[in-house]
Amino acid sequence: MPRSFEFPLDAGRLSHRDLWVPMSFTPVEKKSGGNNFDYSAIARLKTGITMAQAQQDVDRIVKEIQAQYGAGSGLKLHAYFIPLREEVVHNVRPLLGILLGTTMFRQLLTESLALSCIGGVAGAGMAVILVQAAGAKLPDSLPRLSEIAVSWPLFLAAIVLTAATGLICGLAPAVESMRGEVFDSLREGGRGAGQGIRHSRLRSGMVMLEVGLAMILLVSSGLFLRSFAKMLEVDPGFEPSHVLTGSISLPAHDYPTQWKVDAFFANLQQRLEAEPSVKSVGFASNIPIVGQRSGRLIAPEGYVKSPGEGWIIASNYLTQGKYFDATRIPLVRGRYFTSSDDQPGAPLVTIISQSLASRYFSGKDPIGMRIKVGPDFASSMPAMTVVGVVGDIKQGARDEATVPQMYEPLAQAVADLGPYGAMIGVAGDMNIVIRTAADPLAVETALNKTVHELDPLLAVADVNTMDEIVAATESSRRFNTIILTSFAGIALFLSLVGIYGVMAYSVSERTREIALRMALGATRETVLLRTLGHAFSLTTIGVAIGVAASLGLTRLLYSLLYDVKPLDVFVMIGTIILFFICSSLAAWLPAHRAASVDPMQALRTE
């Protein structure tokens, strides 16, 4: 495949695929029904076929599959058909809409062709630099990162738009001035001849609109920052610090039995734990945060389903060694797995999460209760006894819903499935979790060396610290927050520059009027407060426009927020206070200059 080919596109995941193999099922897997599922499908539509027609075909196929299980199975299948592009970028569309909309409006408020051209050239240069920097600095977990580049057609379109904006905004005051009479302009004031009240209103209107647009971005940025902070407060259910992870895949032709696989991992654990900086080593078919990669269809003992309730699915983990010590998933009740659970013929046991215990063993002591794989506890499948209850962990990002979990000893994985044990065969693909006393990356060399000593043909893949993995799941939300906050900061700066410019020009234009007022008895404090009041009036109207617009536009960001409502009062009030503080600072210098006018000198000059 070409170097740029990337599939599947996993946002928030550090791993990228370099090898694709055909999917094939054994006869046992084909007959296993509900015990073999959890796959995704992708298809290319035929020419002329609409999305609605494709959805109808998918619905028909799903109904046929569900009919094979009968009405008494409790199975309820649902299917949805969405474009791949929509699945990858749907969460970004509302953000892009607000950013592009406010950026275009702000561009249209530029006051001259010269300024817009200078700004356009500077912006173009910054765009090239930032795009180059983005490829090196953005996290690898962002999908299609390698394809980020300057689009030259859009680049040229932006230059044309910038030039057109400067031309239009430059013509606006000229046309306005041509509409007025010469004597009217002269009556409106000395040095402001040709500018007058209409132009002052035009400038003030532009500033108010610019404040309103900045207010929209600041409110959106505040929502994102508050949402990101809320997500960081969520307990992932384990301790990611000082943990190194990697994956090892044992080839079936070299490790044909589960006993040989278990012996390899036991030997690897023993050698690694002999390292001075290693505290504990464990193995699992899956690790927290990276997503739910395997699900078990289970039937808890004594649980009676409510009418219409579907299958019970738990995210399952096959573990070996000191997995719980390495991840520090807390024990709530019972015990962890011990070495006796790995012995041949040992009773089948399982550890479940607290949410699974609370929901399906409510009012009972879960320790000693049993669980079977499959939809019905009355089946002939072997039963696993619950020996421990642990805290829930996050299988995906912290802002994703938690799915009930169950853990099984790797040595019992085949026995747990009874007649369907052949589906697993030999479980030789495992993740290694190493808890260290210091920097976990310092153990990477020892890990690779030990694996090579045990089997020179093996390699450890996907070596990352758990902190890096957790950060990768937060990358999309962090990226959106940084981008929106950056735009909001730029918008705030431009609006403050606009307030300063209008106030400075107003003071310069009204120097004669200010001098007359002071000559007639107005104090410097009165002039200062009057000038600041004018700035506050512009800010108030602009903020009101921004708040009104935010009430509608922020609803578009609902899907991007976590535990924060689009109409968050804290964010609204905080943003308003921030704007008034910044606008007072922007207007202070022109107001101070107005209060410092020397009446005699100003009147003599005029």
URSUL-V193900 format. One record per backbone hydrogen bond with DSSP energy under -0.5 kcal/mol. CO is the residue of the C=O (numbers start at 1). NH is the residue of the N-H. E is the energy in kcal/mol with one decimal. If there is no record, write none. Layout:
CO & NH & E
CO & NH & E
This chain:
2 & 5 & -1.6
8 & 10 & -1.0
9 & 11 & -0.9
10 & 13 & -1.4
26 & 30 & -2.2
27 & 31 & -1.2
29 & 32 & -1.0
32 & 35 & -1.9
33 & 36 & -1.7
43 & 45 & -0.5
46 & 49 & -2.0
50 & 54 & -2.0
51 & 55 & -2.4
52 & 56 & -1.9
53 & 57 & -1.9
54 & 58 & -2.3
55 & 59 & -2.6
56 & 60 & -2.1
57 & 61 & -2.2
58 & 62 & -2.4
59 & 63 & -2.1
60 & 64 & -1.8
61 & 65 & -2.1
62 & 66 & -2.6
63 & 67 & -2.0
64 & 68 & -0.9
65 & 68 & -0.7
65 & 69 & -0.5
66 & 69 & -1.2
66 & 70 & -0.7
70 & 73 & -1.1
71 & 74 & -0.7
80 & 82 & -0.5
83 & 87 & -1.9
84 & 88 & -1.7
85 & 89 & -2.3
86 & 90 & -1.8
89 & 92 & -1.6
89 & 93 & -1.1
90 & 94 & -0.5
92 & 96 & -2.7
93 & 97 & -2.5
94 & 98 & -2.0
95 & 99 & -2.5
96 & 100 & -3.1
97 & 101 & -2.2
98 & 102 & -2.5
99 & 103 & -2.2
100 & 104 & -2.4
101 & 105 & -2.1
102 & 106 & -2.4
103 & 107 & -2.2
104 & 108 & -1.9
105 & 109 & -0.5
106 & 109 & -1.0
107 & 110 & -1.7
112 & 116 & -2.3
113 & 117 & -2.5
114 & 118 & -2.5
115 & 119 & -3.0
116 & 120 & -2.7
117 & 121 & -2.6
118 & 122 & -2.4
119 & 123 & -2.9
120 & 124 & -2.5
121 & 125 & -2.2
122 & 126 & -2.3
123 & 127 & -2.5
124 & 128 & -2.1
125 & 129 & -2.0
126 & 130 & -3.2
127 & 131 & -2.4
128 & 132 & -1.9
129 & 133 & -2.4
130 & 134 & -2.3
131 & 135 & -1.5
132 & 136 & -0.7
133 & 136 & -0.5
133 & 137 & -2.2
134 & 138 & -2.6
139 & 142 & -1.6
141 & 12 & -1.7
141 & 13 & -0.8
142 & 145 & -1.0
144 & 147 & -1.3
145 & 148 & -1.6
150 & 152 & -0.9
151 & 155 & -2.6
152 & 156 & -2.6
153 & 157 & -2.2
154 & 158 & -2.5
155 & 159 & -1.7
156 & 160 & -2.4
157 & 161 & -2.6
158 & 162 & -2.4
159 & 163 & -2.4
160 & 164 & -2.7
161 & 165 & -2.4
162 & 166 & -2.2
163 & 167 & -2.2
164 & 168 & -2.8
165 & 169 & -2.9
166 & 170 & -1.6
167 & 171 & -1.9
168 & 172 & -1.8
169 & 173 & -0.8
170 & 174 & -0.8
171 & 175 & -3.1
172 & 176 & -2.2
173 & 177 & -2.5
174 & 178 & -1.7
175 & 179 & -1.0
176 & 179 & -0.5
176 & 180 & -0.6
177 & 180 & -0.7
181 & 185 & -2.1
182 & 186 & -2.2
183 & 187 & -2.5
184 & 188 & -1.4
186 & 189 & -1.2
189 & 192 & -0.7
190 & 193 & -2.0
192 & 195 & -2.5
192 & 196 & -1.9
195 & 199 & -1.5
196 & 200 & -1.9
197 & 201 & -2.6
198 & 202 & -2.1
199 & 203 & -2.7
200 & 204 & -2.5
201 & 205 & -2.7
202 & 206 & -2.2
203 & 207 & -2.3
204 & 208 & -2.5
205 & 209 & -2.4
206 & 210 & -2.4
207 & 211 & -2.7
208 & 212 & -2.3
209 & 213 & -2.5
210 & 214 & -2.4
211 & 215 & -2.3
212 & 216 & -1.8
213 & 217 & -1.9
214 & 218 & -2.7
215 & 219 & -2.6
216 & 220 & -2.4
217 & 221 & -2.9
218 & 222 & -2.7
219 & 223 & -2.3
220 & 224 & -2.2
221 & 225 & -2.8
222 & 226 & -2.6
223 & 227 & -2.4
224 & 228 & -2.8
225 & 229 & -2.3
226 & 230 & -2.2
227 & 231 & -2.1
228 & 232 & -2.1
229 & 233 & -1.1
231 & 234 & -1.4
234 & 236 & -0.5
236 & 394 & -2.2
238 & 240 & -0.7
240 & 243 & -0.8
242 & 436 & -2.6
243 & 466 & -2.5
244 & 434 & -2.8
245 & 464 & -1.8
246 & 432 & -2.9
247 & 461 & -2.6
248 & 250 & -0.6
248 & 430 & -2.5
249 & 251 & -0.6
251 & 254 & -0.8
251 & 255 & -1.8
257 & 261 & -1.7
258 & 262 & -3.0
259 & 263 & -2.1
260 & 264 & -1.9
261 & 265 & -2.1
262 & 266 & -2.4
263 & 267 & -2.3
264 & 268 & -2.5
265 & 269 & -2.5
266 & 270 & -2.2
267 & 271 & -2.1
268 & 272 & -2.3
269 & 273 & -2.4
271 & 274 & -0.6
272 & 275 & -1.8
275 & 278 & -1.3
277 & 437 & -2.6
280 & 435 & -2.5
281 & 322 & -2.5
282 & 433 & -3.0
283 & 320 & -2.2
284 & 431 & -3.3
287 & 290 & -0.7
288 & 290 & -0.9
291 & 293 & -1.0
294 & 316 & -1.1
296 & 298 & -0.7
296 & 314 & -2.4
297 & 374 & -3.8
298 & 312 & -0.5
299 & 372 & -1.7
300 & 303 & -1.3
303 & 305 & -0.6
306 & 309 & -2.4
311 & 313 & -0.6
312 & 298 & -2.4
314 & 296 & -3.8
314 & 316 & -0.5
315 & 406 & -2.2
317 & 319 & -0.6
317 & 408 & -2.8
318 & 285 & -1.8
319 & 410 & -3.1
320 & 283 & -2.9
321 & 323 & -0.9
322 & 326 & -2.4
323 & 327 & -2.3
324 & 328 & -1.6
324 & 329 & -0.9
327 & 239 & -2.1
328 & 330 & -0.6
330 & 332 & -0.5
330 & 391 & -2.2
333 & 389 & -2.6
338 & 341 & -1.3
339 & 342 & -1.2
340 & 343 & -1.0
343 & 346 & -1.8
348 & 385 & -2.5
350 & 387 & -2.4
350 & 388 & -0.8
351 & 407 & -3.4
352 & 390 & -2.4
353 & 357 & -2.2
354 & 358 & -2.5
355 & 359 & -1.8
356 & 360 & -2.4
357 & 361 & -1.6
361 & 364 & -2.1
364 & 366 & -0.8
366 & 369 & -1.9
369 & 386 & -3.4
370 & 301 & -2.6
371 & 384 & -3.0
372 & 299 & -2.5
376 & 379 & -1.4
382 & 373 & -0.6
384 & 371 & -2.3
385 & 350 & -2.1
385 & 387 & -0.5
386 & 368 & -2.8
387 & 335 & -2.3
388 & 352 & -2.2
389 & 332 & -3.1
389 & 333 & -1.9
390 & 354 & -1.6
393 & 395 & -0.6
394 & 289 & -2.4
395 & 291 & -3.9
397 & 400 & -2.0
404 & 315 & -2.7
405 & 353 & -2.4
406 & 317 & -2.0
407 & 351 & -2.0
408 & 319 & -2.7
409 & 412 & -1.6
410 & 413 & -1.5
412 & 416 & -2.3
413 & 417 & -0.7
414 & 417 & -0.9
415 & 418 & -1.3
417 & 420 & -2.4
418 & 421 & -1.9
420 & 423 & -2.0
421 & 424 & -1.0
421 & 425 & -2.0
425 & 427 & -0.6
426 & 428 & -1.3
428 & 250 & -2.0
428 & 430 & -0.8
430 & 248 & -3.0
431 & 284 & -2.1
432 & 246 & -1.4
433 & 282 & -2.4
434 & 244 & -2.7
434 & 436 & -0.5
435 & 279 & -3.2
435 & 280 & -1.2
439 & 442 & -1.3
440 & 443 & -1.8
441 & 444 & -1.0
443 & 447 & -2.4
444 & 448 & -2.5
445 & 449 & -2.5
446 & 450 & -2.5
447 & 451 & -2.3
448 & 452 & -2.2
449 & 453 & -2.1
450 & 454 & -1.9
451 & 455 & -2.6
455 & 458 & -1.9
459 & 461 & -0.6
461 & 247 & -2.7
462 & 464 & -0.6
464 & 245 & -3.1
465 & 469 & -1.7
466 & 470 & -2.5
467 & 471 & -2.5
468 & 472 & -1.9
469 & 473 & -1.4
470 & 474 & -0.8
471 & 474 & -0.5
472 & 475 & -1.0
474 & 478 & -2.8
475 & 479 & -3.0
476 & 480 & -2.5
477 & 481 & -2.2
478 & 482 & -2.6
479 & 483 & -2.6
480 & 484 & -2.5
481 & 485 & -2.5
482 & 486 & -2.3
483 & 487 & -2.3
484 & 488 & -2.5
485 & 489 & -2.5
486 & 490 & -2.3
487 & 491 & -2.7
488 & 492 & -2.6
489 & 493 & -2.4
490 & 494 & -2.6
491 & 495 & -2.4
492 & 496 & -2.3
493 & 497 & -2.4
494 & 498 & -2.3
495 & 499 & -2.4
496 & 500 & -2.7
497 & 501 & -2.9
498 & 502 & -2.7
499 & 503 & -2.5
500 & 504 & -3.0
501 & 505 & -2.6
502 & 506 & -2.5
503 & 507 & -2.5
504 & 508 & -2.3
505 & 509 & -2.6
506 & 510 & -2.2
508 & 511 & -0.8
510 & 514 & -2.7
511 & 515 & -2.4
512 & 516 & -2.3
513 & 517 & -2.3
514 & 518 & -2.3
515 & 519 & -2.4
516 & 520 & -1.8
517 & 522 & -2.8
518 & 521 & -1.1
523 & 527 & -2.0
524 & 528 & -2.6
525 & 529 & -2.8
526 & 530 & -2.4
527 & 531 & -2.3
528 & 532 & -2.5
529 & 533 & -2.5
530 & 534 & -1.7
531 & 535 & -1.7
532 & 536 & -2.7
533 & 537 & -2.2
534 & 538 & -1.9
535 & 539 & -2.4
536 & 540 & -3.0
537 & 541 & -2.2
538 & 542 & -2.5
539 & 543 & -3.2
540 & 544 & -2.4
541 & 545 & -2.3
542 & 546 & -2.5
543 & 547 & -3.1
544 & 548 & -2.3
545 & 549 & -2.3
546 & 550 & -2.5
547 & 551 & -1.9
548 & 552 & -0.6
549 & 552 & -0.9
549 & 553 & -2.7
550 & 554 & -2.2
552 & 555 & -0.7
553 & 556 & -1.8
554 & 557 & -1.4
555 & 558 & -1.4
557 & 560 & -1.8
557 & 561 & -0.6
558 & 561 & -1.2
565 & 568 & -0.6
566 & 568 & -0.8
567 & 569 & -0.6
568 & 572 & -2.3
569 & 573 & -2.8
570 & 574 & -2.3
571 & 575 & -2.5
572 & 576 & -2.2
573 & 577 & -2.5
574 & 578 & -2.3
575 & 579 & -2.3
576 & 580 & -2.2
577 & 581 & -2.2
578 & 582 & -2.5
579 & 583 & -2.8
580 & 584 & -2.0
581 & 585 & -1.7
582 & 586 & -2.2
583 & 587 & -2.1
584 & 588 & -1.0
585 & 589 & -0.7
587 & 591 & -2.3
588 & 592 & -2.9
589 & 593 & -2.3
590 & 594 & -2.3
591 & 595 & -2.3
592 & 596 & -0.9
594 & 597 & -1.3
597 & 599 & -0.7
598 & 602 & -2.8
599 & 603 & -2.7
600 & 604 & -2.2
601 & 605 & -2.1
602 & 606 & -2.4
